């Protein structure tokens, strides 16, 4: 397997990583110690191990080793050791304004013939009203989950019966 990101630490950086590993547990977070161990293991100035060997020895995934290797090369030693998670992630689907429209829509009266809003109805209405270009029902679910909305089944602390439609 070809390594794309080559880790080469200076002597000072290696000394700092070794000191970090030797510090007592309450003073240093475990993920920092783990990252220091991985960085020392993949350092090409020493005898580097391959990602699979490191992953097996430290009981982590090879992808975690690859990610840390990339973070070290692109963002530096401090970020690689200190950050618990990568700061790379997906772009947010909805901004605050779109979420506000979604919440207002979910709290409004449902469409004719419906007793409540469904995720699919909310998604379709958001797209119809051009609050957002495209969105999945899962994204609608996560946005509403953050707000603890319950589709209007509880009003002023009292649970309401669901309305049944005449057949």
KETORKE-438777 format. One record per residue: residue in three letters; residue number from 0; x, y, z of N, C-alpha, C in turn. Coordinates in steps of 0.02 Angstrom, whole numbers. Layout:
# residues N
code | pos | npx | npy | npz | capx | capy | capz | cpx | cpy | cpz
ALA | NUM | X | Y | Z | X | Y | Z | X | Y | Z;
...
This chain:
# residues 167
code | pos | npx | npy | npz | capx | capy | capz | cpx | cpy | cpz
UNK | 0 | 42 | -59 | 0 | 0 | 0 | 0 | 44 | 62 | 0;
UNK | 1 | 30 | 107 | -45 | 69 | 168 | -52 | 43 | 220 | -3;
UNK | 2 | 90 | 253 | 32 | 72 | 305 | 81 | 71 | 372 | 45;
UNK | 3 | 15 | 407 | 52 | 7 | 472 | 20 | 35 | 528 | 63;
UNK | 4 | 27 | 523 | 128 | 49 | 576 | 174 | 108 | 549 | 215;
UNK | 5 | 165 | 581 | 205 | 226 | 559 | 239 | 238 | 602 | 301;
UNK | 6 | 245 | 569 | 358 | 254 | 603 | 422 | 328 | 602 | 440;
UNK | 7 | 356 | 662 | 447 | 426 | 669 | 468 | 428 | 720 | 524;
UNK | 8 | 440 | 697 | 584 | 441 | 742 | 643 | 513 | 761 | 659;
UNK | 9 | 521 | 822 | 685 | 587 | 844 | 707 | 601 | 812 | 775;
UNK | 10 | 663 | 818 | 797 | 682 | 790 | 863 | 643 | 823 | 919;
UNK | 11 | 630 | 888 | 914 | 592 | 923 | 965 | 520 | 898 | 967;
UNK | 12 | 491 | 887 | 909 | 423 | 862 | 906 | 418 | 792 | 936;
UNK | 13 | 467 | 750 | 920 | 468 | 682 | 948 | 475 | 684 | 1024;
UNK | 14 | 517 | 729 | 1049 | 526 | 735 | 1122 | 461 | 758 | 1155;
UNK | 15 | 427 | 805 | 1122 | 363 | 829 | 1149 | 311 | 773 | 1150;
UNK | 16 | 308 | 734 | 1097 | 260 | 678 | 1094 | 275 | 626 | 1148;
UNK | 17 | 339 | 610 | 1158 | 357 | 561 | 1209 | 340 | 587 | 1279;
UNK | 18 | 352 | 652 | 1291 | 335 | 681 | 1355 | 260 | 680 | 1367;
UNK | 19 | 222 | 691 | 1314 | 150 | 690 | 1319 | 124 | 621 | 1338;
UNK | 20 | 155 | 570 | 1310 | 135 | 501 | 1324 | 150 | 483 | 1397;
UNK | 21 | 206 | 508 | 1423 | 227 | 490 | 1491 | 191 | 528 | 1546;
UNK | 22 | 155 | 581 | 1529 | 120 | 620 | 1580 | 66 | 578 | 1613;
UNK | 23 | 50 | 596 | 1674 | -1 | 559 | 1712 | -70 | 569 | 1682;
UNK | 24 | -113 | 520 | 1692 | -179 | 518 | 1660 | -224 | 579 | 1672;
UNK | 25 | -231 | 604 | 1734 | -277 | 661 | 1744 | -258 | 724 | 1706;
UNK | 26 | -194 | 731 | 1690 | -171 | 793 | 1660 | -180 | 794 | 1584;
UNK | 27 | -185 | 736 | 1553 | -187 | 733 | 1480 | -245 | 689 | 1458;
UNK | 28 | -284 | 714 | 1410 | -339 | 674 | 1383 | -313 | 613 | 1347;
UNK | 29 | -350 | 559 | 1351 | -328 | 496 | 1321 | -319 | 500 | 1246;
UNK | 30 | -363 | 538 | 1212 | -356 | 542 | 1139 | -290 | 577 | 1119;
UNK | 31 | -266 | 623 | 1161 | -202 | 656 | 1146 | -145 | 607 | 1152;
UNK | 32 | -147 | 565 | 1204 | -95 | 514 | 1211 | -97 | 465 | 1153;
UNK | 33 | -157 | 445 | 1134 | -164 | 398 | 1078 | -137 | 428 | 1014;
UNK | 34 | -153 | 491 | 1001 | -129 | 525 | 941 | -53 | 530 | 943;
UNK | 35 | -24 | 544 | 1001 | 48 | 548 | 1007 | 80 | 480 | 993;
UNK | 36 | 50 | 427 | 1018 | 76 | 359 | 1004 | 74 | 344 | 929;
UNK | 37 | 19 | 361 | 897 | 13 | 348 | 825 | 65 | 388 | 786;
UNK | 38 | 73 | 452 | 803 | 120 | 495 | 767 | 192 | 470 | 775;
UNK | 39 | 209 | 447 | 834 | 276 | 419 | 843 | 284 | 355 | 802;
UNK | 40 | 232 | 315 | 798 | 236 | 252 | 761 | 241 | 263 | 686;
UNK | 41 | 210 | 315 | 659 | 212 | 325 | 587 | 267 | 373 | 565;
UNK | 42 | 306 | 398 | 612 | 361 | 444 | 596 | 412 | 408 | 552;
UNK | 43 | 426 | 437 | 493 | 472 | 406 | 446 | 545 | 415 | 465;
UNK | 44 | 561 | 458 | 513 | 629 | 465 | 537 | 649 | 404 | 579;
UNK | 45 | 601 | 373 | 612 | 613 | 311 | 649 | 599 | 254 | 601;
UNK | 46 | 587 | 196 | 626 | 568 | 141 | 582 | 492 | 140 | 579;
UNK | 47 | 463 | 167 | 526 | 390 | 175 | 524 | 355 | 108 | 516;
UNK | 48 | 297 | 104 | 546 | 255 | 46 | 539 | 200 | 63 | 488;
UNK | 49 | 171 | 13 | 457 | 117 | 26 | 411 | 52 | 36 | 451;
UNK | 50 | 4 | 67 | 420 | -58 | 84 | 455 | -92 | 24 | 486;
UNK | 51 | -92 | -33 | 451 | -125 | -93 | 477 | -91 | -118 | 541;
UNK | 52 | -24 | -114 | 543 | 12 | -136 | 602 | -3 | -91 | 662;
UNK | 53 | -4 | -27 | 651 | -19 | 21 | 704 | -91 | 11 | 728;
UNK | 54 | -137 | 4 | 681 | -207 | -4 | 699 | -217 | -67 | 741;
UNK | 55 | -184 | -120 | 722 | -191 | -183 | 759 | -160 | -177 | 829;
UNK | 56 | -102 | -144 | 834 | -67 | -137 | 898 | -106 | -93 | 946;
UNK | 57 | -139 | -41 | 921 | -174 | 7 | 963 | -250 | -5 | 966;
UNK | 58 | -272 | -57 | 931 | -343 | -76 | 930 | -387 | -19 | 904;
UNK | 59 | -367 | 8 | 847 | -405 | 60 | 813 | -411 | 41 | 739;
UNK | 60 | -447 | 80 | 701 | -455 | 64 | 630 | -396 | 93 | 590;
UNK | 61 | -378 | 61 | 535 | -326 | 90 | 492 | -346 | 158 | 464;
UNK | 62 | -411 | 170 | 455 | -434 | 235 | 431 | -418 | 291 | 481;
UNK | 63 | -421 | 275 | 546 | -404 | 325 | 597 | -331 | 344 | 591;
UNK | 64 | -288 | 296 | 577 | -217 | 309 | 569 | -206 | 353 | 507;
UNK | 65 | -239 | 335 | 453 | -233 | 374 | 391 | -258 | 445 | 401;
UNK | 66 | -314 | 453 | 437 | -341 | 520 | 449 | -293 | 563 | 490;
UNK | 67 | -263 | 532 | 541 | -215 | 569 | 583 | -153 | 588 | 543;
UNK | 68 | -131 | 542 | 501 | -73 | 555 | 457 | -88 | 616 | 413;
UNK | 69 | -147 | 617 | 383 | -167 | 673 | 340 | -172 | 738 | 379;
UNK | 70 | -203 | 735 | 439 | -210 | 795 | 480 | -143 | 824 | 500;
UNK | 71 | -95 | 780 | 515 | -27 | 803 | 534 | 5 | 840 | 475;
UNK | 72 | 1 | 811 | 416 | 34 | 841 | 357 | 1 | 906 | 337;
UNK | 73 | -66 | 908 | 338 | -101 | 967 | 314 | -109 | 1022 | 365;
UNK | 74 | -117 | 1004 | 429 | -133 | 1055 | 479 | -81 | 1063 | 534;
UNK | 75 | -33 | 1018 | 539 | 21 | 1025 | 587 | 13 | 982 | 649;
UNK | 76 | 66 | 982 | 689 | 70 | 938 | 748 | 17 | 956 | 801;
UNK | 77 | 9 | 1021 | 816 | -38 | 1041 | 869 | -110 | 1018 | 854;
UNK | 78 | -131 | 1028 | 793 | -199 | 1009 | 774 | -206 | 933 | 775;
UNK | 79 | -154 | 898 | 750 | -157 | 825 | 748 | -161 | 794 | 818;
UNK | 80 | -126 | 823 | 865 | -126 | 795 | 933 | -189 | 816 | 971;
UNK | 81 | -207 | 879 | 966 | -260 | 906 | 1009 | -331 | 895 | 985;
UNK | 82 | -342 | 893 | 919 | -412 | 889 | 897 | -437 | 817 | 904;
UNK | 83 | -495 | 813 | 935 | -525 | 748 | 947 | -554 | 719 | 884;
UNK | 84 | -583 | 761 | 842 | -613 | 740 | 780 | -588 | 785 | 725;
UNK | 85 | -591 | 758 | 665 | -572 | 798 | 608 | -622 | 855 | 598;
UNK | 86 | -597 | 912 | 578 | -641 | 969 | 566 | -670 | 968 | 496;
UNK | 87 | -651 | 918 | 458 | -680 | 912 | 392 | -745 | 875 | 399;
UNK | 88 | -795 | 899 | 369 | -860 | 868 | 374 | -905 | 890 | 318;
UNK | 89 | -964 | 867 | 321 | -1011 | 886 | 270 | -1035 | 957 | 281;
UNK | 90 | -1051 | 988 | 226 | -1079 | 1055 | 228 | -1151 | 1049 | 255;
UNK | 91 | -1170 | 1097 | 295 | -1239 | 1096 | 322 | -1289 | 1103 | 266;
UNK | 92 | -1341 | 1063 | 268 | -1392 | 1065 | 217 | -1436 | 1128 | 226;
UNK | 93 | -1456 | 1141 | 288 | -1500 | 1198 | 301 | -1463 | 1248 | 345;
UNK | 94 | -1471 | 1311 | 328 | -1445 | 1363 | 372 | -1498 | 1380 | 424;
UNK | 95 | -1484 | 1425 | 467 | -1529 | 1443 | 521 | -1596 | 1469 | 497;
UNK | 96 | -1595 | 1506 | 442 | -1657 | 1534 | 415 | -1702 | 1478 | 389;
UNK | 97 | -1674 | 1430 | 353 | -1713 | 1375 | 326 | -1741 | 1332 | 383;
UNK | 98 | -1701 | 1322 | 436 | -1725 | 1284 | 493 | -1783 | 1320 | 527;
UNK | 99 | -1779 | 1386 | 531 | -1834 | 1425 | 561 | -1898 | 1417 | 520;
UNK | 100 | -1891 | 1418 | 454 | -1950 | 1408 | 411 | -1978 | 1337 | 421;
UNK | 101 | -1934 | 1288 | 427 | -1956 | 1219 | 438 | -1994 | 1212 | 504;
UNK | 102 | -1969 | 1242 | 556 | -2002 | 1238 | 621 | -2069 | 1273 | 620;
UNK | 103 | -2071 | 1331 | 588 | -2135 | 1367 | 582 | -2185 | 1327 | 542;
UNK | 104 | -2161 | 1295 | 490 | -2205 | 1253 | 449 | -2230 | 1193 | 489;
UNK | 105 | -2186 | 1161 | 527 | -2206 | 1102 | 567 | -2256 | 1121 | 621;
UNK | 106 | -2253 | 1182 | 646 | -2299 | 1205 | 698 | -2364 | 1232 | 670;
UNK | 107 | -2367 | 1241 | 605 | -2428 | 1268 | 574 | -2480 | 1212 | 563;
UNK | 108 | -2537 | 1232 | 540 | -2591 | 1185 | 526 | -2571 | 1141 | 467;
UNK | 109 | -2580 | 1075 | 473 | -2561 | 1030 | 418 | -2606 | 1040 | 357;
UNK | 110 | -2586 | 1014 | 301 | -2626 | 1022 | 240 | -2696 | 991 | 247;
UNK | 111 | -2740 | 1012 | 204 | -2809 | 987 | 204 | -2809 | 911 | 196;
UNK | 112 | -2849 | 879 | 238 | -2855 | 806 | 235 | -2802 | 769 | 276;
UNK | 113 | -2759 | 805 | 310 | -2707 | 775 | 352 | -2716 | 797 | 424;
UNK | 114 | -2701 | 752 | 471 | -2708 | 771 | 541 | -2641 | 798 | 568;
UNK | 115 | -2586 | 785 | 534 | -2522 | 812 | 555 | -2473 | 811 | 496;
UNK | 116 | -2418 | 846 | 506 | -2365 | 849 | 455 | -2325 | 785 | 458;
UNK | 117 | -2306 | 758 | 401 | -2259 | 703 | 398 | -2193 | 731 | 373;
UNK | 118 | -2140 | 693 | 380 | -2075 | 717 | 356 | -2076 | 729 | 281;
UNK | 119 | -2109 | 684 | 245 | -2113 | 693 | 172 | -2153 | 755 | 153;
UNK | 120 | -2208 | 767 | 189 | -2248 | 827 | 175 | -2207 | 890 | 190;
UNK | 121 | -2171 | 890 | 245 | -2129 | 949 | 262 | -2075 | 960 | 210;
UNK | 122 | -2043 | 905 | 189 | -1991 | 911 | 138 | -2020 | 940 | 74;
UNK | 123 | -2076 | 913 | 51 | -2106 | 936 | -11 | -2127 | 1010 | -7;
UNK | 124 | -2155 | 1029 | 50 | -2178 | 1099 | 59 | -2118 | 1147 | 62;
UNK | 125 | -2063 | 1126 | 93 | -2003 | 1168 | 96 | -1976 | 1180 | 25;
UNK | 126 | -1977 | 1129 | -16 | -1953 | 1136 | -84 | -2002 | 1177 | -126;
UNK | 127 | -2066 | 1165 | -116 | -2118 | 1202 | -152 | -2115 | 1277 | -137;
UNK | 128 | -2104 | 1294 | -74 | -2100 | 1365 | -54 | -2032 | 1396 | -68;
UNK | 129 | -1986 | 1355 | -96 | -1919 | 1377 | -115 | -1878 | 1402 | -56;
UNK | 130 | -1889 | 1371 | 2 | -1846 | 1386 | 59 | -1779 | 1351 | 51;
UNK | 131 | -1780 | 1296 | 13 | -1720 | 1257 | 1 | -1728 | 1222 | -66;
UNK | 132 | -1672 | 1210 | -100 | -1676 | 1179 | -167 | -1693 | 1105 | -163;
UNK | 133 | -1658 | 1069 | -121 | -1669 | 997 | -115 | -1650 | 976 | -44;
UNK | 134 | -1687 | 929 | -17 | -1673 | 905 | 51 | -1703 | 835 | 58;
UNK | 135 | -1672 | 795 | 99 | -1698 | 728 | 111 | -1743 | 729 | 172;
UNK | 136 | -1784 | 678 | 177 | -1828 | 674 | 236 | -1786 | 662 | 299;
UNK | 137 | -1728 | 631 | 292 | -1684 | 620 | 349 | -1657 | 686 | 375;
UNK | 138 | -1640 | 732 | 331 | -1616 | 798 | 352 | -1671 | 836 | 388;
UNK | 139 | -1732 | 829 | 364 | -1790 | 860 | 397 | -1797 | 830 | 467;
UNK | 140 | -1790 | 764 | 471 | -1795 | 729 | 535 | -1743 | 756 | 585;
UNK | 141 | -1680 | 761 | 564 | -1628 | 784 | 609 | -1638 | 856 | 631;
UNK | 142 | -1661 | 898 | 585 | -1674 | 968 | 603 | -1729 | 973 | 655;
UNK | 143 | -1782 | 934 | 646 | -1837 | 936 | 694 | -1818 | 901 | 760;
UNK | 144 | -1776 | 852 | 757 | -1756 | 816 | 817 | -1719 | 862 | 865;
UNK | 145 | -1681 | 909 | 838 | -1645 | 957 | 880 | -1692 | 1002 | 919;
UNK | 146 | -1754 | 1010 | 896 | -1800 | 1056 | 927 | -1849 | 1023 | 975;
UNK | 147 | -1849 | 957 | 978 | -1895 | 918 | 1020 | -1968 | 930 | 1001;
UNK | 148 | -1981 | 941 | 937 | -2050 | 949 | 914 | -2085 | 881 | 915;
UNK | 149 | -2150 | 881 | 930 | -2186 | 818 | 932 | -2248 | 820 | 889;
UNK | 150 | -2247 | 858 | 836 | -2302 | 863 | 787 | -2368 | 883 | 818;
UNK | 151 | -2367 | 922 | 871 | -2428 | 950 | 898 | -2471 | 902 | 937;
UNK | 152 | -2444 | 846 | 960 | -2484 | 799 | 998 | -2490 | 822 | 1071;
UNK | 153 | -2450 | 869 | 1091 | -2452 | 893 | 1160 | -2460 | 969 | 1158;
UNK | 154 | -2511 | 994 | 1190 | -2522 | 1067 | 1190 | -2531 | 1090 | 1262;
UNK | 155 | -2490 | 1137 | 1283 | -2492 | 1163 | 1351 | -2488 | 1108 | 1403;
UNK | 156 | -2446 | 1059 | 1390 | -2435 | 1006 | 1439 | -2488 | 952 | 1439;
UNK | 157 | -2538 | 957 | 1396 | -2592 | 908 | 1394 | -2588 | 871 | 1327;
UNK | 158 | -2588 | 805 | 1331 | -2588 | 766 | 1269 | -2656 | 767 | 1237;
UNK | 159 | -2657 | 778 | 1172 | -2719 | 780 | 1135 | -2729 | 714 | 1097;
UNK | 160 | -2791 | 696 | 1086 | -2805 | 637 | 1045 | -2792 | 655 | 972;
UNK | 161 | -2769 | 606 | 936 | -2759 | 617 | 864 | -2827 | 620 | 831;
UNK | 162 | -2833 | 666 | 785 | -2896 | 673 | 749 | -2900 | 617 | 698;
UNK | 163 | -2956 | 586 | 695 | -2966 | 535 | 643 | -3011 | 566 | 589;
UNK | 164 | -2994 | 551 | 529 | -3031 | 579 | 473 | -3090 | 534 | 458;
UNK | 165 | -3147 | 564 | 438 | -3204 | 524 | 420 | -3189 | 485 | 356;
UNK | 166 | -3211 | 424 | 353 | -3197 | 383 | 295 | -3245 | 391 | 238;
